[in-house]
Amino acid sequence: MDTIVIRYYQQVKSGPSGAVCLTPLGKETLESISEVLLPSSAAHKVFCIKKFTGVDNYRWHVEGVCLVSLPSVSPVVYAVTLSKIFQGPPEFQRQDYFPAFS
C-alpha cells in the first residue's frame, strides 16, 4: 500500500531581525496513492486554500515544498511551508448585500 504524508507548517517572520519560525499546522495522510502533485519552487507565486483546526486563516501562500523522506521508503513524507496572505482579519460581504440569501 502506497502512503504519502504531507505535513503543513506556518512560516512567520518575527520583528526587525526577520527571524523565521515554523509552527506545525496539521498533516494529511494519503493511502493507496502512489503519486501526488505538489507545487515546486518556481518563479511564480502559488496559493492554496486549506482550513486548519484552531487557525482562523484559510488562504495561504506556498513558501516551499520539501521531500523529507527518501522517495523509495514508505511512507513518503513532504513538508509544505505556508504563510498567511493577509495579516489582518478576513473581510466578508455584509449580509444585506445579498438579500436573496438572507
N, CA, C and O atoms as a GROMACS GRO file, in nm:
protein
  408
    1MET      N    1   0.084  -0.118   0.000
    1MET     CA    2   0.000   0.000   0.000
    1MET      C    3   0.089   0.124   0.000
    1MET      O    4   0.175   0.139   0.087
    2ASP      N    5   0.069   0.213  -0.096
    2ASP     CA    6   0.144   0.338  -0.105
    2ASP      C    7   0.085   0.439  -0.008
    2ASP      O    8  -0.037   0.455  -0.001
    3THR      N    9   0.170   0.506   0.065
    3THR     CA   10   0.124   0.608   0.158
    3THR      C   11   0.209   0.732   0.142
    3THR      O   12   0.331   0.725   0.131
    4ILE      N   13   0.142   0.847   0.140
    4ILE     CA   14   0.209   0.976   0.133
    4ILE      C   15   0.161   1.060   0.250
    4ILE      O   16   0.041   1.071   0.274
    5VAL      N   17   0.254   1.118   0.323
    5VAL     CA   18   0.220   1.204   0.435
    5VAL      C   19   0.265   1.346   0.399
    5VAL      O   20   0.380   1.368   0.360
    6ILE      N   21   0.173   1.441   0.412
    6ILE     CA   22   0.205   1.582   0.385
    6ILE      C   23   0.189   1.657   0.517
    6ILE      O   24   0.080   1.663   0.573
    7ARG      N   25   0.298   1.713   0.565
    7ARG     CA   26   0.297   1.791   0.689
    7ARG      C   27   0.300   1.939   0.653
    7ARG      O   28   0.383   1.983   0.573
    8TYR      N   29   0.211   2.015   0.713
    8TYR     CA   30   0.199   2.158   0.685
    8TYR      C   31   0.255   2.239   0.802
    8TYR      O   32   0.230   2.209   0.919
    9TYR      N   33   0.332   2.343   0.767
    9TYR     CA   34   0.391   2.432   0.866
    9TYR      C   35   0.362   2.576   0.827
    9TYR      O   36   0.358   2.610   0.709
   10GLN      N   37   0.341   2.661   0.928
   10GLN     CA   38   0.324   2.804   0.903
   10GLN      C   39   0.457   2.875   0.927
   10GLN      O   40   0.520   2.858   1.031
   11GLN      N   41   0.497   2.954   0.830
   11GLN     CA   42   0.619   3.033   0.841
   11GLN      C   43   0.581   3.173   0.886
   11GLN      O   44   0.497   3.239   0.825
   12VAL      N   45   0.644   3.219   0.995
   12VAL     CA   46   0.621   3.353   1.046
   12VAL      C   47   0.756   3.421   1.064
   12VAL      O   48   0.846   3.366   1.126
   13LYS      N   49   0.768   3.542   1.009
   13LYS     CA   50   0.890   3.620   1.027
   13LYS      C   51   0.866   3.715   1.144
   13LYS      O   52   0.766   3.787   1.147
   14SER      N   53   0.957   3.715   1.240
   14SER     CA   54   0.935   3.795   1.360
   14SER      C   55   1.024   3.918   1.363
   14SER      O   56   1.144   3.913   1.333
   15GLY      N   57   0.963   4.027   1.400
   15GLY     CA   58   1.031   4.152   1.429
   15GLY      C   59   1.129   4.201   1.325
   15GLY      O   60   1.132   4.154   1.212
   16PRO      N   61   1.210   4.298   1.366
   16PRO     CA   62   1.306   4.361   1.274
   16PRO      C   63   1.418   4.266   1.232
   16PRO      O   64   1.479   4.286   1.127
   17SER      N   65   1.446   4.164   1.313
   17SER     CA   66   1.554   4.073   1.277
   17SER      C   67   1.517   3.984   1.158
   17SER      O   68   1.604   3.935   1.087
   18GLY      N   69   1.387   3.964   1.138
   18GLY     CA   70   1.342   3.879   1.027
   18GLY      C   71   1.364   3.731   1.051
   18GLY      O   72   1.364   3.652   0.956
   19ALA      N   73   1.382   3.693   1.177
   19ALA     CA   74   1.400   3.551   1.210
   19ALA      C   75   1.275   3.473   1.170
   19ALA      O   76   1.163   3.520   1.191
   20VAL      N   77   1.294   3.356   1.113
   20VAL     CA   78   1.184   3.274   1.064
   20VAL      C   79   1.153   3.165   1.166
   20VAL      O   80   1.243   3.095   1.214
   21CYS      N   81   1.024   3.151   1.197
   21CYS     CA   82   0.978   3.049   1.290
   21CYS      C   83   0.876   2.961   1.217
   21CYS      O   84   0.788   3.013   1.149
   22LEU      N   85   0.889   2.829   1.231
   22LEU     CA   86   0.794   2.735   1.170
   22LEU      C   87   0.706   2.674   1.279
   22LEU      O   88   0.756   2.621   1.378
   23THR      N   89   0.575   2.680   1.258
   23THR     CA   90   0.478   2.624   1.352
   23THR      C   91   0.399   2.516   1.282
   23THR      O   92   0.346   2.541   1.173
   24PRO      N   93   0.388   2.396   1.339
   24PRO     CA   94   0.308   2.291   1.275
   24PRO      C   95   0.161   2.331   1.266
   24PRO      O   96   0.104   2.382   1.363
   25LEU      N   97   0.099   2.307   1.151
   25LEU     CA   98  -0.042   2.336   1.130
   25LEU      C   99  -0.128   2.209   1.126
   25LEU      O  100  -0.239   2.207   1.179
   26GLY      N  101  -0.076   2.104   1.065
   26GLY     CA  102  -0.151   1.980   1.052
   26GLY      C  103  -0.085   1.888   0.952
   26GLY      O  104   0.021   1.920   0.896
   27LYS      N  105  -0.149   1.773   0.928
   27LYS     CA  106  -0.094   1.681   0.830
   27LYS      C  107  -0.206   1.605   0.761
   27LYS      O  108  -0.317   1.591   0.813
   28GLU      N  109  -0.175   1.558   0.642
   28GLU     CA  110  -0.265   1.473   0.564
   28GLU      C  111  -0.194   1.342   0.536
   28GLU      O  112  -0.074   1.341   0.507
   29THR      N  113  -0.267   1.232   0.546
   29THR     CA  114  -0.214   1.102   0.511
   29THR      C  115  -0.295   1.048   0.395
   29THR      O  116  -0.417   1.035   0.404
   30LEU      N  117  -0.229   1.018   0.286
   30LEU     CA  118  -0.294   0.968   0.166
   30LEU      C  119  -0.256   0.822   0.147
   30LEU      O  120  -0.138   0.790   0.135
   31GLU      N  121  -0.354   0.734   0.146
   31GLU     CA  122  -0.328   0.591   0.131
   31GLU      C  123  -0.373   0.544  -0.007
   31GLU      O  124  -0.467   0.599  -0.065
   32SER      N  125  -0.306   0.442  -0.058
   32SER     CA  126  -0.333   0.384  -0.190
   32SER      C  127  -0.315   0.486  -0.301
   32SER      O  128  -0.380   0.478  -0.406
   33ILE      N  129  -0.226   0.582  -0.278
   33ILE     CA  130  -0.191   0.682  -0.379
   33ILE      C  131  -0.041   0.672  -0.399
   33ILE      O  132   0.035   0.684  -0.302
   34SER      N  133   0.002   0.652  -0.521
   34SER     CA  134   0.144   0.635  -0.546
   34SER      C  135   0.213   0.763  -0.594
   34SER      O  136   0.335   0.771  -0.592
   35GLU      N  137   0.136   0.863  -0.638
   35GLU     CA  138   0.193   0.990  -0.680
   35GLU      C  139   0.102   1.103  -0.636
   35GLU      O  140  -0.020   1.086  -0.626
   36VAL      N  141   0.162   1.218  -0.609
   36VAL     CA  142   0.086   1.335  -0.569
   36VAL      C  143   0.146   1.456  -0.641
   36VAL      O  144   0.267   1.462  -0.663
   37LEU      N  145   0.062   1.551  -0.676
   37LEU     CA  146   0.107   1.673  -0.743
   37LEU      C  147   0.116   1.784  -0.639
   37LEU      O  148   0.015   1.828  -0.585
   38LEU      N  149   0.238   1.829  -0.613
   38LEU     CA  150   0.262   1.939  -0.521
   38LEU      C  151   0.342   2.045  -0.594
   38LEU      O  152   0.423   2.012  -0.681
   39PRO      N  153   0.321   2.173  -0.560
   39PRO     CA  154   0.396   2.278  -0.629
   39PRO      C  155   0.544   2.273  -0.593
   39PRO      O  156   0.582   2.231  -0.484
   40SER      N  157   0.627   2.316  -0.686
   40SER     CA  158   0.770   2.324  -0.659
   40SER      C  159   0.808   2.471  -0.646
   40SER      O  160   0.725   2.559  -0.666
   41SER      N  161   0.931   2.496  -0.613
   41SER     CA  162   0.979   2.633  -0.608
   41SER      C  163   0.989   2.684  -0.751
   41SER      O  164   1.063   2.629  -0.833
   42ALA      N  165   0.915   2.786  -0.780
   42ALA     CA  166   0.911   2.840  -0.915
   42ALA      C  167   0.918   2.992  -0.911
   42ALA      O  168   0.914   3.053  -0.804
   43ALA      N  169   0.929   3.051  -1.026
   43ALA     CA  170   0.938   3.197  -1.035
   43ALA      C  171   0.804   3.264  -1.006
   43ALA      O  172   0.801   3.384  -0.978
   44HIS      N  173   0.694   3.190  -1.013
   44HIS     CA  174   0.563   3.248  -0.986
   44HIS      C  175   0.513   3.205  -0.848
   44HIS      O  176   0.559   3.106  -0.792
   45LYS      N  177   0.417   3.282  -0.795
   45LYS     CA  178   0.364   3.254  -0.663
   45LYS      C  179   0.254   3.149  -0.672
   45LYS      O  180   0.177   3.147  -0.767
   46VAL      N  181   0.249   3.062  -0.571
   46VAL     CA  182   0.147   2.957  -0.564
   46VAL      C  183   0.069   2.978  -0.435
   46VAL      O  184   0.127   3.001  -0.329
   47PHE      N  185  -0.064   2.970  -0.445
   47PHE     CA  186  -0.151   2.989  -0.330
   47PHE      C  187  -0.238   2.866  -0.312
   47PHE      O  188  -0.259   2.789  -0.406
   48CYS      N  189  -0.288   2.846  -0.190
   48CYS     CA  190  -0.382   2.736  -0.166
   48CYS      C  191  -0.483   2.780  -0.061
   48CYS      O  192  -0.461   2.876   0.014
   49ILE      N  193  -0.593   2.709  -0.057
   49ILE     CA  194  -0.696   2.731   0.043
   49ILE      C  195  -0.707   2.603   0.124
   49ILE      O  196  -0.737   2.496   0.070
   50LYS      N  197  -0.682   2.616   0.253
   50LYS     CA  198  -0.689   2.500   0.343
   50LYS      C  199  -0.719   2.552   0.482
   50LYS      O  200  -0.656   2.647   0.528
   51LYS      N  201  -0.815   2.490   0.549
   51LYS     CA  202  -0.855   2.531   0.684
   51LYS      C  203  -0.799   2.432   0.785
   51LYS      O  204  -0.825   2.312   0.776
   52PHE      N  205  -0.722   2.482   0.880
   52PHE     CA  206  -0.663   2.400   0.985
   52PHE      C  207  -0.737   2.427   1.116
   52PHE      O  208  -0.780   2.539   1.142
   53THR      N  209  -0.753   2.324   1.197
   53THR     CA  210  -0.822   2.336   1.325
   53THR      C  211  -0.752   2.438   1.414
   53THR      O  212  -0.630   2.432   1.434
   54GLY      N  213  -0.830   2.531   1.469
   54GLY     CA  214  -0.777   2.631   1.560
   54GLY      C  215  -0.708   2.748   1.494
   54GLY      O  216  -0.652   2.834   1.563
   55VAL      N  217  -0.710   2.755   1.361
   55VAL     CA  218  -0.647   2.866   1.288
   55VAL      C  219  -0.754   2.937   1.207
   55VAL      O  220  -0.824   2.874   1.127
   56ASP      N  221  -0.768   3.069   1.226
   56ASP     CA  222  -0.871   3.145   1.156
   56ASP      C  223  -0.842   3.159   1.007
   56ASP      O  224  -0.934   3.162   0.926
   57ASN      N  225  -0.716   3.168   0.973
   57ASN     CA  226  -0.677   3.189   0.833
   57ASN      C  227  -0.699   3.062   0.750
   57ASN      O  228  -0.680   2.951   0.800
   58TYR      N  229  -0.739   3.079   0.624
   58TYR     CA  230  -0.753   2.964   0.536
   58TYR      C  231  -0.697   2.991   0.397
   58TYR      O  232  -0.699   2.901   0.312
   59ARG      N  233  -0.647   3.110   0.372
   59ARG     CA  234  -0.584   3.143   0.244
   59ARG      C  235  -0.434   3.154   0.268
   59ARG      O  236  -0.389   3.233   0.351
   60TRP      N  237  -0.357   3.076   0.193
   60TRP     CA  238  -0.214   3.063   0.220
   60TRP      C  239  -0.130   3.083   0.094
   60TRP      O  240  -0.172   3.050  -0.017
   61HIS      N  241  -0.012   3.136   0.115
   61HIS     CA  242   0.090   3.143   0.012
   61HIS      C  243   0.184   3.024   0.037
   61HIS      O  244   0.229   3.004   0.150
   62VAL      N  245   0.212   2.945  -0.066
   62VAL     CA  246   0.302   2.830  -0.052
   62VAL      C  247   0.446   2.882  -0.063
   62VAL      O  248   0.490   2.924  -0.170
   63GLU      N  249   0.516   2.878   0.048
   63GLU     CA  250   0.655   2.924   0.053
   63GLU      C  251   0.750   2.818  -0.003
   63GLU      O  252   0.852   2.851  -0.063
   64GLY      N  253   0.715   2.691   0.019
   64GLY     CA  254   0.803   2.586  -0.031
   64GLY      C  255   0.749   2.447  -0.002
   64GLY      O  256   0.668   2.428   0.088
   65VAL      N  257   0.797   2.352  -0.080
   65VAL     CA  258   0.764   2.210  -0.063
   65VAL      C  259   0.896   2.134  -0.061
   65VAL      O  260   0.983   2.156  -0.146
   66CYS      N  261   0.909   2.045   0.035
   66CYS     CA  262   1.035   1.973   0.051
   66CYS      C  263   1.007   1.826   0.077
   66CYS      O  264   0.923   1.791   0.160
   67LEU      N  265   1.076   1.739   0.006
   67LEU     CA  266   1.070   1.596   0.032
   67LEU      C  267   1.154   1.569   0.155
   67LEU      O  268   1.274   1.597   0.156
   68VAL      N  269   1.092   1.514   0.261
   68VAL     CA  270   1.161   1.492   0.387
   68VAL      C  271   1.220   1.352   0.395
   68VAL      O  272   1.328   1.333   0.451
   69SER      N  273   1.151   1.255   0.340
   69SER     CA  274   1.196   1.116   0.346
   69SER      C  275   1.263   1.076   0.215
   69SER      O  276   1.264   1.152   0.119
   70LEU      N  277   1.318   0.957   0.214
   70LEU     CA  278   1.371   0.903   0.089
   70LEU      C  279   1.254   0.862   0.000
   70LEU      O  280   1.155   0.809   0.051
   71PRO      N  281   1.262   0.886  -0.131
   71PRO     CA  282   1.150   0.855  -0.220
   71PRO      C  283   1.111   0.707  -0.223
   71PRO      O  284   0.995   0.674  -0.250
   72SER      N  285   1.205   0.618  -0.196
   72SER     CA  286   1.177   0.475  -0.206
   72SER      C  287   1.125   0.415  -0.075
   72SER      O  288   1.093   0.296  -0.070
   73VAL      N  289   1.118   0.496   0.031
   73VAL     CA  290   1.074   0.448   0.162
   73VAL      C  291   0.928   0.485   0.183
   73VAL      O  292   0.887   0.596   0.149
   74SER      N  293   0.849   0.394   0.238
   74SER     CA  294   0.709   0.423   0.266
   74SER      C  295   0.692   0.444   0.416
   74SER      O  296   0.741   0.362   0.493
   75PRO      N  297   0.627   0.549   0.460
   75PRO     CA  298   0.559   0.649   0.379
   75PRO      C  299   0.656   0.755   0.326
   75PRO      O  300   0.760   0.782   0.386
   76VAL      N  301   0.621   0.813   0.212
   76VAL     CA  302   0.695   0.926   0.158
   76VAL      C  303   0.641   1.050   0.230
   76VAL      O  304   0.520   1.072   0.232
   77VAL      N  305   0.729   1.130   0.287
   77VAL     CA  306   0.687   1.245   0.368
   77VAL      C  307   0.733   1.374   0.301
   77VAL      O  308   0.850   1.390   0.265
   78TYR      N  309   0.638   1.467   0.286
   78TYR     CA  310   0.665   1.600   0.233
   78TYR      C  311   0.637   1.703   0.341
   78TYR      O  312   0.548   1.683   0.423
   79ALA      N  313   0.713   1.811   0.343
   79ALA     CA  314   0.687   1.925   0.430
   79ALA      C  315   0.647   2.042   0.341
   79ALA      O  316   0.720   2.079   0.250
   80VAL      N  317   0.531   2.100   0.368
   80VAL     CA  318   0.480   2.215   0.292
   80VAL      C  319   0.481   2.335   0.386
   80VAL      O  320   0.416   2.333   0.491
   81THR      N  321   0.555   2.439   0.349
   81THR     CA  322   0.564   2.559   0.430
   81THR      C  323   0.471   2.665   0.372
   81THR      O  324   0.479   2.699   0.254
   82LEU      N  325   0.383   2.717   0.459
   82LEU     CA  326   0.283   2.815   0.418
   82LEU      C  327   0.302   2.944   0.496
   82LEU      O  328   0.358   2.944   0.605
   83SER      N  329   0.254   3.054   0.439
   83SER     CA  330   0.248   3.181   0.513
   83SER      C  331   0.114   3.246   0.483
   83SER      O  332   0.054   3.221   0.379
   84LYS      N  333   0.069   3.329   0.576
   84LYS     CA  334  -0.058   3.398   0.557
   84LYS      C  335  -0.046   3.497   0.442
   84LYS      O  336   0.056   3.565   0.427
   85ILE      N  337  -0.152   3.505   0.363
   85ILE     CA  338  -0.154   3.603   0.254
   85ILE      C  339  -0.185   3.741   0.310
   85ILE      O  340  -0.122   3.840   0.273
   86PHE      N  341  -0.283   3.747   0.399
   86PHE     CA  342  -0.326   3.872   0.460
   86PHE      C  343  -0.298   3.867   0.608
   86PHE      O  344  -0.323   3.766   0.673
   87GLN      N  345  -0.246   3.975   0.662
   87GLN     CA  346  -0.213   3.977   0.804
   87GLN      C  347  -0.331   4.018   0.892
   87GLN      O  348  -0.330   3.990   1.012
   88GLY      N  349  -0.432   4.084   0.836
   88GLY     CA  350  -0.546   4.127   0.914
   88GLY      C  351  -0.656   4.023   0.915
   88GLY      O  352  -0.643   3.919   0.850
   89PRO      N  353  -0.765   4.050   0.987
   89PRO     CA  354  -0.877   3.955   0.987
   89PRO      C  355  -0.944   3.952   0.850
   89PRO      O  356  -0.943   4.053   0.780
   90PRO      N  357  -1.003   3.839   0.810
   90PRO     CA  358  -1.069   3.833   0.680
   90PRO      C  359  -1.191   3.924   0.677
   90PRO      O  360  -1.259   3.942   0.778
   91GLU      N  361  -1.217   3.981   0.561
   91GLU     CA  362  -1.334   4.068   0.544
   91GLU      C  363  -1.440   3.991   0.467
   91GLU      O  364  -1.410   3.922   0.370
   92PHE      N  365  -1.564   4.006   0.512
   92PHE     CA  366  -1.674   3.939   0.447
   92PHE      C  367  -1.775   4.042   0.400
   92PHE      O  368  -1.785   4.151   0.458
   93GLN      N  369  -1.850   4.009   0.296
   93GLN     CA  370  -1.956   4.097   0.248
   93GLN      C  371  -2.066   4.105   0.352
   93GLN      O  372  -2.094   4.008   0.422
   94ARG      N  373  -2.128   4.222   0.362
   94ARG     CA  374  -2.242   4.236   0.453
   94ARG      C  375  -2.354   4.143   0.406
   94ARG      O  376  -2.369   4.119   0.287
   95GLN      N  377  -2.431   4.091   0.501
   95GLN     CA  378  -2.540   4.001   0.468
   95GLN      C  379  -2.647   4.069   0.384
   95GLN      O  380  -2.708   4.005   0.299
   96ASP      N  381  -2.671   4.199   0.407
   96ASP     CA  382  -2.775   4.268   0.329
   96ASP      C  383  -2.730   4.298   0.186
   96ASP      O  384  -2.809   4.346   0.105
   97TYR      N  385  -2.604   4.270   0.155
   97TYR     CA  386  -2.556   4.288   0.019
   97TYR      C  387  -2.615   4.183  -0.074
   97TYR      O  388  -2.633   4.208  -0.193
   98PHE      N  389  -2.645   4.065  -0.019
   98PHE     CA  390  -2.706   3.957  -0.095
   98PHE      C  391  -2.843   3.924  -0.035
   98PHE      O  392  -2.857   3.824   0.034
   99PRO      N  393  -2.947   4.009  -0.061
   99PRO     CA  394  -3.076   3.991   0.004
   99PRO      C  395  -3.141   3.856  -0.026
   99PRO      O  396  -3.221   3.809   0.055
  100ALA      N  397  -3.110   3.793  -0.139
  100ALA     CA  398  -3.174   3.666  -0.174
  100ALA      C  399  -3.127   3.554  -0.082
  100ALA      O  400  -3.195   3.452  -0.068
  101PHE      N  401  -3.010   3.572  -0.020
  101PHE     CA  402  -2.954   3.468   0.067
  101PHE      C  403  -2.983   3.493   0.214
  101PHE      O  404  -2.945   3.412   0.298
  102SER      N  405  -3.049   3.601   0.247
  102SER     CA  406  -3.076   3.634   0.388
  102SER      C  407  -3.193   3.554   0.440
  102SER      O  408  -3.231   3.568   0.557
   0.00000   0.00000   0.00000
